[in-house]
């Protein structure tokens, strides 16, 4: 448990949620949106409001919101029900007594069918609210349409959360904001919105695309100002330090059982000295399980879970439009990331790869920390680094951060924060590696700390 002290920008966020029944919160990943919303909800709950439904991508609904409640002392009394799984599991979670219910967007139509005419959630939070951008009054996405039927009749508070409100341009804003004001600010229909702020541009092939007028962005921002809180991280953070965003995943139950067995055997070997070959091999296996695939002696591998791939997809979605430098350690990581994200490029010896990255032509660049050492300048291509997997080597870890780090950003003339997104398996050796990297302790000290923690958890 941790004690919550609001950051300077979180207090006005909480006040806006309490004061404005319908509001947009635009804040990048790692900025503390989730705890701010939960803190505000807890205050509303004490006045009799609730329960609250959180709509989110599957991994976020399943892990992020429950974990955030468990993390903070002032929220530990809140009960969270996760409406994910088989139809029977979802139904049980839906009817469980709780304060906060979380569900993924894909099950929104199912939820509306289950509750029928009596919508039980007066407060709704749309996390990664760009998932609602397809809403149209007469057509568009089925999920958003289902929610639209109750949005202004049975929901008293509606909060949109996103770090990237318009990843594909201003046209993304109408659908999301309809849930805030029913079209009052941007137009009653998407057609009205388009006709006012966009122009038809002919393209080769005989079709048109819409592009905003020069004045459109300013006018749209002005119209949304009273129902939107947007935070510029550069105003609140020391840009000389990266902003760390830990994205935790939970190992599936079957994988957890295998992992615990391997970790127990590793701990037994550690007692005889970290240099024991069995301990080193088992710590390697534990890290492989955390990443999702385990090697066999013949160099083949078995995929055990895709939780980190799902987490990486969440990072891609929430930082939509931002180029990502993704650090991996195992060859299986590279293979599986490429399969999930075919557009990803590998950092290689071809000078054109770095040139394309720095020109903004690569949305995801995959790099092994050992291949991204001294001398590489990658800061022009982006300011988001994702650690898909972590490893003990402190120098390599620091070097890949420095490729796009604050110093290089400043030297290149960029006044923008550097984000480091670390995808970590909770309660595993992943966390021991972070202790090693952050505290500059020995590998043995980090593992001993993890061992002591594991024993306390078991007790």
Buried (B, 14 or more C-beta within 10 A) or exposed (E): EEEBEBBEBBEBBBEBBBEBBBBBBBBBBBBBBBBBBBBBBBEBBEEEBBBBBBBBBBBBBBBBBBBBBEBBEBBEEBEBBBBBEEEEEBBEBBEEEBBBBBBBBEBBBBBBEBBEEEBEBBBBBBBBBBBBBBBBBEEBBEBBBBBBEBBBEBBEBBBBBBBBBBBEBBBBBBBBBBBBBBBEBBBEBBEEBBEEBBBEEEEEEEEEEBBBEEEBBEBBEEBBEEBBBEBEBEEBBEBEEBBEBBBBBBBBEEBBEBBBEBBEBBBBBBEEEBEBEEBBBBBBBBBBBBBBBBBEEEEEBEEBBBBBBBBBBBBBBBBBEBBBBBBBBBEBBBEBBBEEBEEBBBBEEEEEBBEBBBEEEBBBBBBBBEBBEEEBBBBBBBBBBBBBBBBBBEEBBEBBBBBBBBEBBBEEEBEBBBBBBBBBBBBBBBBBBBBBBEEEBEBBBBBBBBBEBBEEEEE
